[in-house]
Each structure stands twice: as C-alpha cells, then as structure tokens.
Amino acid sequence: MSMYAVTNPATGRVEATYPTATDEQIQDAIAKADSAYTQWSLSALDERVALLERVADIYEARAEQLAAIITREMGKPIKQSLGEIGIVAAIYRYYAKNGPKFLADEELEIASGGKALVRKEAVGVLLGIMPWNFPYYQVARFAAPNLMNGNTILLKHAPQCPESALAMEEIFKEAAAPAGAYVNIFATNEQVADIIADRRVQGVSLTGSERAGSAVAEIAGRNLKKVVLELGGSDPFLVMDDADIARTAKLGMRARFGNTGQACNAAKRFIIDSSVYEDFSQALVEQVSGIKVGDPTQAETFLGPLSSAAARDGLAAQVQDAIDKGATVLAGGKPVEGDGAFYEPTILAGVTEQMRAFSEELFGPVAVLYKVDSEEEAVALANNTDYGLGASIHTKDLERAERISLQLQSGMVAINEPSASFPELPFGGVKRSGIGRELGKYGMDEFINHKLVKIAGR
C-alpha cells in the first residue's frame, strides 16, 4: 500500500491512495528541475512577477475547491481552510510586488578604489519538505520567494496531503510555469536522502518535527548543502498583572486552539501573573467552553479533528501522563467518543518539570497554565524550554513589554497580540525551533548567491 493516502481524520476512512514515486521517476524529476533552472534563472524579472500573480489569481478563483481538499486531508475546519487560501494568495502577490526590489544590486563602498556591488542570483534546484498542518501556506512561503529568485523547486509533501500536493503542481502548470520549475514528488524518506545528496540539488527547506529536521540536517551537512529548518515550538503567552483580561483571554483561546492547536507557533504555555491568575484562568475556561467542536466541513465548526488517530492518541498519552502525576484539568482532558480523531479542547494547570507536558510540544488543543509571582519569574519560565520560535506579551505598559521582549529567547515576539504570520515579516526561531528565516525580504535571502562584482578603478 502506498504511503501517500487521504485518510479523512473526521471519519477515519481511507478515501484515496496514490503511488509512491519510483527511483526512475525521482531521477526524471531532478533532471527536469535542473534543466528548467538553466532557463528560469536567466528569465526576466517581469516574467517571474507575472507567474506569481497568475498563481495568486488561480488560488483565489479556486478557493472553495482547494479549501475542501485540505479539510478532507487533515481536518482543518472549512472556514480556516478558506482563510489559509487567502494568506497563500497574499504571499504570492507580496513577492510579485516586492521581489524585484529585493533582488536589486547593492553597491558597496570600497577603500581601494573602483566600484563593487553585490548581485543576487539563483543557486539552483531546491528541495522542499513540507508538513500537513498548513498544506498550502507552508509551500507558498518556500516556493514563492525562491521562484522569484530564479531557483526551481522539487516539492515533497506530507504523505497525508497528496491531493493538495497535486493541486498545487497543477496550479503552476495552469499558470504557465516553465516545465520543471515546480515539480511534485511522492518520495520515500530513502529517496529524499538521495535527492539531498544529488549534486544538482543545492539546498533543502524543511518544516516539520525536530526528528525530521535533525535527519535532514545531518544528510545536508554531510553533502555540504544549505538548509532552512522550521521545527517545533512551545510558545509562551505572558499575561502580566495589568493585562486586559477579557480581551487577552479571547486572544489566548484563538492563539491556542486555532487549527485544532496544530501550529508550531501556537500559544502553548500561558504564563500568568499570580495577581490575575484566577481571573484569567476563569475567563479562558469560559472562552474554551464556547468552542464549537465537530464536523470540519461545517462553517460554524471552530475545532475539528486532529490530523490522525495516531496524533490524537499521542496527545492523549501526554495529557494522561500529566494527570497521573498530579496536574489539574480545568477543561476537557480526553478524546471525544465516536468516529474520528477528535480531542476535547483542554486546559491543564499544575504542570511540573516531571511531566512530559512541561518539556514536550503539545501539538493539539491543549493549553497549559502557569502561575508566576514576578516579571523575572515569568521570563525565566518562558525561556525554560528547548524551543525558541515565538512568544507574546500582554500588558498595557509598552515600555515594560519592550523590556521583556529583549529578554525572551525566541525568534519572534508579539506584543498585545498572538504570534502570527504575515507575508512581509520574517518567520523563524532559535534553539531547537530551527535555522533560517522565511517570508519578508529575509525569505528571499536564504537560497541566493550574493555574488560580488568588483570593477578596478583607474
């Protein structure tokens, strides 16, 4: 049986399977991408801009169809699936609009006389290894800037997202991308290792787990290939003693439970000043009690199933470990009975370092609340993690927020709003949350040749 299959997590039924690529097909895909690079890397910027604009147009025109695909593949509530399509179109349009200026030559001042400039050029074929939780968005933030750069793309999607993977490849074909500029591959892990090692492939970008990131980085390092890794997160959500409790609880609910809690930069640890702990925890419980759980195809559903039964069972084991060791359940705490990979929206308190929930990423609808007595304690707890993706600070004192932000070990900090993603802003982390940045102008600088051109003075 193929590893690429659509298993609807709302029902548990396998709805379609797709054959895994043969070794010959993988070699053909690499050859096509390499051949296309020769042409695409020398294409006019106007041609690249036009391609990205056409891609954005197609996403918008097919929004409902595309949204329905990922709702079936990974259980995202349909309203959120439609929202993802909007973000994707915005990313392609952002790079169409701003890509040419990001690629402009940069003149340098030199003391030796003459003239020097840095010219930004493509590097070649890139491999993208993408996850299931945002099937279109994750691909867009890799593909859009790199196609604008003149690189070409081999895209290996998550095995549970074959239909969205094929839909994206078809979009590029319809948008008249050069043959080989964007090639989907249903590859095995063993084939991925061979692709990274291939001399025609110049870099790899992965969004996924720490384990996958470590494996890819090891192979890439052995073969001297550039990597961008966007891995896990355990983002702190700091609630200070002067926060607007009602507003912050509403933000916190959406920051934790959107996409059924399956986001690397979701708010996972709520670190709350003791003076407002009871008020905030009660407000958050009230917000969670209003969450509509159910059929992800229905517009009113906010929380759908987890991506798979295995994901649900893994999360349940983490929560049960915490309960067995003394954690308190303020809401939820168990799988939903019946068909599908559903899990109750859950809030835990009293989590200690002896529990898995303290150090492991909880990739699902589970929030963990911590009570602290000072700003210093809040910062120390926020930094007491192997992750460093995002963080948010909630306070009416902006000077205080700025002071705290300087102390947080994370790649991104949001003040009085949840950590989020925007086409124009860099996205990425530190520590075990990854290497490199995506989106914004920084997303175009990762896989680029900054070529120095020096002209002698007279």
C-alpha positions, -999 to +999 in steps of 0.1 A: +000+000+000+013+035-009+024+057+019+006+086+002-031+084+011-061+106+020-073+093+053-102+116+065-095+123+102-131+132+108-142+097+099-111+075+099-118+063+064-091+060+037-106+078+007-078+077-019-043+064-023-015+075-047+015+056-058+049+064-044+075+075-070+099+050-084+136+058-084+134+064-121+107+090-116+127+107-089+157+110-113+135+123-140+121+149-117+155+161-107+166+163-143+135+183-152+141+208-124+178+211-132+171+217-169+144+243-160+169+261-138+191+270-167+162+288-183+144+302-153+175+316-135+181+338-166+145+349-170+134+385-168+120+396-135+088+407-152+083+371-163+087+359-127+064+386-114+037+376-139+039+339-129+034+346-092+005+369-100-011+342-121-006+317-094-023+340-068-052+345-092-058+308-095-057+303-058-084+329-054-105+316-082-104+280-068-106+289-031-136+267-022-123+237-041-088+240-026-102+245+009-123+214+007-093+193-002-073+201+029-104+199+051-107+163+039-070+155+041-061+169+076-094+180+092-090+218+091-123+235+097-135+248+064-136+284+074-100+282+085-091+264+052-106+292+032-085+316+054-054+297+045-061+302+008-063+339+013-030+340+031-014+320+003-026+343-024-012+373-004+022+356-002+025+351-039+013+387-045+038+400-019+067+385-037+054+395-071+053+431-059+084+433-038+107+406-053+123+428-079+135+454-054+148+427-031+169+414-060+183+448-069+221+451-070+236+465-038+265+489-043+293+487-017+317+514-006+353+503-010+385+520+001+407+505-026+391+524-055+369+513-083+334+500-079+319+470-062+285+456-060+267+425-047+244+409-073+217+385-061+215+354-082+197+320-080+216+289-068+198+261-085+174+232-077+159+233-042+141+205-023+111+215-001+099+190+025+066+203+038+041+193+066+004+186+067-008+213+092-009+242+067-007+223+034-008+253+010+007+280+032+039+262+041+046+255+004+039+291-006+063+306+018+091+284+004+081+284-033+071+320-038+104+337-028+126+310-044+108+310-077+111+348-076+149+343-071+151+321-102+155+288-083+135+258-093+115+236-069+112+199-060+083+196-036+080+166-013+047+170+007+035+151+037+021+116+028-014+125+040-016+155+017-013+140-018-043+158-033-033+193-022+002+185-034-011+176-069-035+206-069-005+229-063+015+213-091-015+217-114-018+254-104+017+261-116+011+242-148-021+263-155-001+294-146+023+285-174+054+280-153+082+265-173+082+227-173+103+216-144+102+249-124+079+233-098+078+195-096+058+175-071+074+142-060+058+114-039+091+104-024+101+080+004+125+090+031+152+070+015+147+087-018+147+121+000+182+113+013+194+105-022+178+137-035+196+159-010+229+142-018+225+147-056+249+173-068+222+190-089+203+199-057+217+230-039+196+232-008+167+219+013+140+236+033+120+216+058+091+224+080+084+196+105+095+178+136+128+180+154+135+144+145+129+151+108+149+183+110+178+166+126+178+138+100+177+162+071+204+185+086+227+155+090+224+144+054+226+180+041+257+187+063+274+156+050+268+168+015+276+205+021+240+217+013+223+248+027+193+241+050+164+261+063+146+243+091+114+255+108+107+230+135+087+228+167+077+254+192+063+258+228+055+294+226+049+313+259+019+336+262+028+361+290-002+376+309+011+405+331-007+420+361-022+449+341-034+430+311-070+434+298-082+401+310-113+397+288-096+407+256-064+387+264-084+355+272-102+358+238-069+362+221-054+333+240-082+310+230-077+317+193-039+316+197-040+282+212-070+264+196-070+277+160-061+249+135-071+225+163-039+236+182-017+221+154+006+251+147+042+254+156+038+290+167+006+284+186+005+298+222+011+266+242+023+279+276+002+305+294+025+322+320+002+343+342+010+368+370-004+354+402-025+386+409-047+379+378-043+341+375-077+332+388-095+358+367-076+349+336-079+311+340-117+315+346-120+338+315-101+313+294-122+284+306-153+303+296-138+310+262-130+273+257-164+262+268-179+281+238-157+263+212-178+245+186-162+210+181-174+188+152-177+183+115-149+204+099-170+208+067-195+229+086-189+267+087-198+270+124-171+245+135-140+260+151-123+229+163-120+199+140-103+165+145-066+162+149-048+152+118-049+114+125-058+089+151-021+085+159-018+122+166-049+121+189-035+091+208-001+107+212-016+138+226-039+118+249-008+100+263+009+133+270-021+147+288-027+114+308+009+115+319+004+149+334-029+139+351-013+108+365+015+129+380-009+154+396-018+180+370-053+196+373-078+195+344-097+228+341-114+218+309-116+188+286-089+163+292-098+133+270-106+121+234-141+127+221-160+094+219-171+082+185-156+082+150-128+105+140-096+118+156-113+144+179-099+155+212-117+178+237-103+214+240-083+211+272-067+233+298-042+219+323-028+236+354-002+224+379+021+210+353+056+204+367+090+196+352+085+159+360+057+157+334+060+153+297+037+182+291+063+205+306+091+199+281+074+183+251+055+202+224+018+196+227+006+196+191-031+197+196-059+215+215-042+216+250-033+248+269-011+247+299-014+274+326+014+285+349+013+309+378+042+333+385+049+359+411+071+384+392+083+396+358+116+379+364+100+345+371+078+349+340+109+355+318+128+326+334+099+302+328+093+314+293+130+307+285+130+273+302+124+253+271+145+238+243+123+257+218+125+294+208+101+301+180+076+328+190+063+345+222+037+371+231+035+396+259+002+411+271+004+443+291-008+479+290+028+491+297+046+492+263+079+501+279+076+471+301+067+449+271+098+461+252+120+454+282+106+418+285+109+413+248+147+419+249+150+390+275+130+364+257+149+337+238+128+335+207+128+343+170+096+364+172+078+384+198+043+398+196+030+425+220-007+426+228-015+401+200-007+365+194+023+354+175+012+352+139+024+351+103+024+379+077+039+378+041+061+409+048+075+398+082+103+372+088+092+339+104+116+316+122+132+307+155+162+299+176+174+270+197+157+237+186+130+256+168+151+258+137+176+275+114+170+304+090+140+326+081+111+325+058+088+353+045+096+390+041+128+400+024+147+376+046+129+347+030+145+356-003+180+358+011+183+322+023+188+304-010+207+331-030+241+337-044+253+370-031+278+374-059+305+401-056+313+420-087+344+444-084+355+468-111+390+482-109+395+519-105+415+540-130 
